[in-house]
Amino acid sequence: MGHGRTCLSVLAVSLLVSGTALQSSEAIAESPLVQFPHRLVALTTSQDLLATDPNAIARFLETARPAPLSAEDRARVLTALPPDGEVTDLSASARQKIAALTELLRVSGRESVYEIKVIDVPQAAIGLYARAVIFISEAALTLLDADELHASLAHEMGHGYVWTERERAFELGDHKRLKDLELVCDAIAIVTLHGLGMDVSRLMSGIEKTSRFNRKRLGTANNERDYPTLAERQAFARAMAAAIR
């Protein structure tokens, strides 16, 4: 791994936003409105989602996917990434996990939208950068099993639906809104996993693992107030999982 200030790992650390997610500091495109012909389906707050028919949420996720970056913008994002800090010498097990994640992107219609890159940072972290790159730290790739990685990726794909909202909340320093948007992305992940016939409980088991790992290794995150507590996420995930049964 390179140690200059321009290396990819330094970039990733600067974008790390607590336990499991990476974010860029700028929005590249608007998120779609969550709208059906006869009413507004609220993908705006976690409590709205709990009160919405899960089938309606699933239909929205399928039919109103956020528009991907243009080929030119995507190429610009990828070209601008520093070359150092990316982990390319992966074990056979790690390569299998990445292949499985690529398959999840394929079946979700997002294979050509996101580029997966493994990076060398201290945190166990997975995150969406610039709506074009999924960063996965080597620690997370090792720590999480395949199903937990799938669930984490589903959460990160959820950020695409609320990208502009999150950027706005970040700029305003709206910690309450930032916390709730993480729960919204948890809900999107749970609905996505359920639709694929996958175990929705793997989302929380992965979050629990990364939270314990990062807290033990690095202590309290500087921006922890931007994220719901583990107990809040567990309670919400239980409620959302019960709603989709």
N, C-alpha and C positions, 0 to 999 in steps of 0.2 A: 504494500500500500504506500502511495506517495504521502509526503508530509507537508507539502506546500499548501498555501492558503487556497489554491485553486483546485485542489484535488476533489474528486467526487465525494469522498467520505466527509470532508469538511463541509461541502455543500449540503450533504444529507443531514449532518449534525445540526447545522444552522436552521434546517427546516423541521427538525424533530419536534413534535408537539405532544409530549406525554405518551407513555407506554406503548401505544400501538400504531400511531399514525404520523405521516409526514404530510406537510402542506406547502404549497408554494405561496408566495406573498402577493401574487397577482392573479386576477381572473382573466382568462383568455376568451371565454364565451359565456353567454347567458344560459342559465338553466331553464328548461321548459316549464311552462305553467302546468299545474296539476289540474286538469280540467276534463270533465266528461260532458256530453251533450246537455244533460238536464241539471247538473249541479256541480259545484266545485268540490272535488275530492281533496281533502286537506292532507297534503304531505308536508305540512308546515310545522306541526308540533307533535311531540310524541303522544300526547294525550288525544289529539285529533286522530292519529293513526289507530290507537286502541279502540276508538269509537267508530272506525270505518270498516266496512265489510272487507275482510281480507281478500276476497275474490276480486273486488274492485281495485284494490291496491295491486294485486298481481297483474290484472289486465293493464293497468296504467304502466307498470314497470316494463311490460312487454311491448306496448304500442306507443309509448311516449319516451323512448330512450333519448337521453341527451344527445344532441348532434355532436359527432366527433369533430376534432380539429380537422381543418383542411390538410391535405397532404403537405402543402407548403409549410403551414404552421407546425405540424408534427415534425417534419424534417428539421425545422429551425430549432425546436426544443431539443431534439436528440443531438443535433450537431453542436449545440451550445454546452452540452454536458462535458465537464472535464474528463479526460481519459483515465486519470488515476483514481484508485479507490474502489473500482468495480472488481468483484471476485469472479473470475472465469474458470479457475481450476477447481471444479466441483467434484465431490465424490459421486459414485454411482447412485447412492441413495438420494443425494441432493438433486442430481439430474432427473431422477424419477419424479421427485416432488415437483420440480419446475415443469416437467412435461405434463403432469396431472393438472397443474394450474393453467397451463396453456390450453388444455382440453376444456377446462371450465370456461375460459374466455371464449373458446370456439362455440360451445353449445349455448353460450349466452349472447352470441353475436357480437363479441367485443375483441376477437382475436386480432383484428387489424387496427384496433383503436389504441390498445395499450401495449407498451414494450415492458417486459419484466427484466429488471436488473437486480442482481445480488450485490450488496455493498458491505464493506467492512467498517462497521461502527460498533461502539460498545453496547448499545441498546438492542434489545429484542424488539424489532419494530417492522411494521409493514405500512406503506402509505402511498397515496396517489399524489404525484407531482405534475403540475401544469396540465392536468387532464390528458396526459400522454404516456406517463411512465409510472409503473408500479415498482417502488423500491422495496426490497426485502432484505433485511439485514441477515448476515450469515448466522448470527446468533438465533434469530427467529426461525430461520430455515432448519436449524439443528434442533431447536427446542420443541417446535410444534410438529405434530403428526400431520399426515396428508389431509385428513378431514378438517382439522383445525386451521390449516393454511387455506383450504377452500373457503371456510367460513369467514376468515379474515379478509380474503380477497373479495368476497361478496359484500362485506362491509365497506371496503374501499370503493367498490363500484357504486355503492350507494352515494358516496360523496359527489359523484358526477351529477346526481339529480338535485343536489342542494348547493352546488358549487358557489353560485353567486351569493346566496344567502349567507354562506359561511364566510366568504370574503368580506361581505358587508359587516357582519358581526365582528370579525377580526379587526377591521378598520375602526369600528366604533368602540372597541374594547368591551363589547357586550358579552360578559362572561356567562350570564344566564342563558343567552341564546346559543352560544357556542356549546355549552353543556347539553342543551336539549337537542341540538342538531346531531350530536353523537348518538343519542338514543334513536333519533329518526333513522340514522344509517344502520343502527343495530336492527331496527324493525325491518328495513329494506332487506338486510341480509337474511333475517329469519324467514321472511316471505319467499325470497329467492331460493333459499336452501330447501324449504318445504316443497316448492314447486318442482324442484329437481329430485325429490325423493331422498334428500340427504338429512342427516341427523342435525336438527337445529340446536341441540344442546352443545355441539362442538364449538359454536361461537363463543359461549361463555367460558368453556374450559380453556380455550386458547387465550382469551383475555385474562383469565385468572393466572395462567402460567406466565404470561409476559409481565403482568403486574408484579407478581412475586419476584420474578427474575430481576426486573429493573429496579425495584425498590431495594432489594437486598444488595444489588451490585452498585447502584448509583444514588440511592436515597430518594428523597422527595423531589419530584420534577418541579422546575421553576414555574411552569404554567399549569400546575395541577388544578387551579381554580377554573380552567377552561373545560374541564372534563367532569362528568358525573363520577361519583364514587363507585367503587366496585360493588358495594351493596345496592346502590341505586340501579346500576346496570343489571345486576342479577334479578332484582325485583321486577324491573321492566321486561326483561327477557322472559321471565316466567309468565307474566301477564300476556305478552304477545304470543308466546307459544301456545298458551291455553286458548287464545282467540282464534287461532288458525286450525284447531282440531275439528 
